[in-house]
Amino acid sequence: MGKVMAVCISEKRGTRKKNVNEVVLIENFGIENDAHAGDWHRQVSLLCCDRVEEFRAKGADVSDGAFGENILVEGIDFKTLPVGTIFRCGEVVLELTQVGKQCHSHCEIYHQVGDCIMPREGVFTKVLKGGKISVGDELVIH
């Protein structure tokens, strides 16, 4: 079980996202008003809050959404989970579709922060059932 620490969106791909405290997820589409939403397998990205804290401990000043993650969760090491894992958060159901990704040859995030942990630590999901997710919600592996 994990706790949602931030829910973030951006208008443009490859940029930092901003914590908006609550998002609406749309079935088979992704997060409303997020650049990565669409009919594909990487609709919503998740990142373990603990990995971001480790990065901050090295002296990096990074805000929630700095690595392009949609949902920052405390207590789940996503990269250890297999593709096909199902997550529930309230009424929302997500399916893990990809672990890690290749970075866009040093994206804007890399240039601003000096590293990007999403390719190593992040995972991607598609929305099987929509609804709202807010900071403080519980995310469980189903």
C-alpha positions as CSV (number, residue, x, y, z in Angstrom):
1,M,0.0,0.0,0.0
2,G,1.2,3.5,-0.8
3,K,0.2,7.0,-0.2
4,V,-0.3,9.6,-2.9
5,M,2.0,12.5,-2.2
6,A,1.5,14.6,-5.3
7,V,-0.6,14.5,-8.5
8,C,1.0,16.4,-11.4
9,I,0.2,17.5,-14.9
10,S,1.9,19.5,-17.6
11,E,0.7,21.1,-20.9
12,K,3.8,19.9,-22.9
13,R,5.7,16.6,-23.0
14,G,9.3,16.5,-21.8
15,T,8.8,19.3,-19.2
16,R,8.3,19.4,-15.5
17,K,4.9,18.8,-14.2
18,K,3.1,20.8,-11.5
19,N,1.4,19.4,-8.5
20,V,-2.3,20.3,-8.8
21,N,-3.4,18.3,-5.7
22,E,-6.3,16.5,-7.5
23,V,-6.7,15.1,-11.0
24,V,-9.5,13.4,-13.0
25,L,-8.5,10.3,-14.8
26,I,-10.4,9.3,-17.9
27,E,-10.8,5.6,-18.9
28,N,-8.6,4.6,-21.8
29,F,-7.2,8.2,-22.0
30,G,-5.2,9.3,-19.0
31,I,-5.3,12.4,-16.9
32,E,-7.5,15.3,-17.9
33,N,-5.4,18.3,-19.1
34,D,-2.1,16.4,-19.1
35,A,0.2,16.3,-22.2
36,H,0.7,12.6,-22.0
37,A,-3.0,11.6,-22.1
38,G,-4.2,9.8,-25.2
39,D,-4.9,6.4,-26.7
40,W,-1.6,4.7,-25.9
41,H,0.1,2.6,-23.2
42,R,1.8,5.4,-21.3
43,Q,-1.2,7.4,-20.1
44,V,-0.2,7.9,-16.5
45,S,3.3,7.8,-15.0
46,L,4.1,6.8,-11.4
47,L,7.2,7.4,-9.4
48,C,8.2,6.3,-5.9
49,C,8.5,9.3,-3.5
50,D,11.4,7.6,-1.7
51,R,13.6,7.7,-4.8
52,V,12.9,11.4,-5.2
53,E,13.9,11.9,-1.5
54,E,17.1,10.1,-2.1
55,F,17.8,12.4,-5.1
56,R,17.1,15.4,-2.9
57,A,19.5,14.0,-0.2
58,K,22.3,14.4,-2.8
59,G,21.6,18.1,-2.8
60,A,19.2,18.4,-5.7
61,D,16.5,21.0,-5.4
62,V,13.6,19.3,-7.1
63,S,9.9,19.9,-6.7
64,D,7.0,17.5,-7.1
65,G,6.6,16.7,-10.8
66,A,10.2,17.7,-11.6
67,F,10.9,14.3,-13.3
68,G,7.7,14.4,-15.4
69,E,5.8,12.0,-13.1
70,N,2.0,12.2,-12.8
71,I,1.6,10.5,-9.5
72,L,4.2,10.5,-6.8
73,V,3.6,7.7,-4.2
74,E,5.2,6.9,-0.9
75,G,5.8,3.3,0.0
76,I,5.8,1.4,-3.3
77,D,9.0,0.6,-5.2
78,F,7.3,0.5,-8.7
79,K,10.3,-0.7,-10.7
80,T,10.2,-4.1,-8.9
81,L,6.7,-4.8,-10.1
82,P,5.8,-6.8,-13.3
83,V,4.0,-5.4,-16.3
84,G,0.3,-6.3,-15.8
85,T,0.2,-5.3,-12.1
86,I,-3.1,-3.6,-11.2
87,F,-3.4,-0.6,-8.9
88,R,-6.5,0.8,-7.2
89,C,-6.9,4.3,-5.9
90,G,-10.5,4.8,-4.7
91,E,-12.5,4.1,-7.8
92,V,-9.6,4.5,-10.2
93,V,-8.0,1.3,-11.7
94,L,-4.6,1.4,-13.4
95,E,-2.7,-1.3,-15.2
96,L,1.1,-1.3,-15.3
97,T,2.2,-1.3,-19.0
98,Q,5.9,-0.4,-18.9
99,V,8.7,-0.2,-16.4
100,G,11.2,2.6,-17.1
101,K,11.7,4.3,-20.5
102,Q,14.4,5.7,-22.7
103,C,14.9,9.4,-22.0
104,H,14.5,11.8,-24.9
105,S,18.3,12.3,-25.3
106,H,18.6,14.5,-22.2
107,C,15.2,16.1,-22.0
108,E,14.5,19.5,-20.5
109,I,14.3,17.8,-17.1
110,Y,17.8,16.4,-17.4
111,H,19.2,19.8,-18.3
112,Q,17.4,21.6,-15.4
113,V,18.1,19.0,-12.7
114,G,21.3,17.3,-14.0
115,D,19.8,13.8,-14.1
116,C,16.4,12.2,-14.7
117,I,15.3,9.3,-12.6
118,M,12.1,8.5,-14.6
119,P,14.0,6.2,-17.1
120,R,15.3,4.1,-14.1
121,E,12.6,4.4,-11.5
122,G,9.3,5.4,-13.2
123,V,6.6,3.2,-14.5
124,F,3.7,3.8,-16.9
125,T,0.1,2.7,-16.7
126,K,-3.1,2.9,-18.7
127,V,-6.4,3.8,-17.1
128,L,-8.8,0.9,-16.9
129,K,-11.4,2.8,-14.8
130,G,-11.5,6.5,-14.4
131,G,-12.2,8.8,-11.4
132,K,-10.4,11.3,-9.2
133,I,-7.1,10.9,-7.4
134,S,-6.1,13.4,-4.7
135,V,-3.0,14.0,-2.5
136,G,-3.4,11.8,0.6
137,D,-5.3,9.0,-1.2
138,E,-4.2,5.4,-0.8
139,L,-2.8,3.5,-3.8
140,V,-3.0,-0.3,-3.4
141,I,-1.6,-3.2,-5.5
142,H,-4.7,-5.2,-6.4
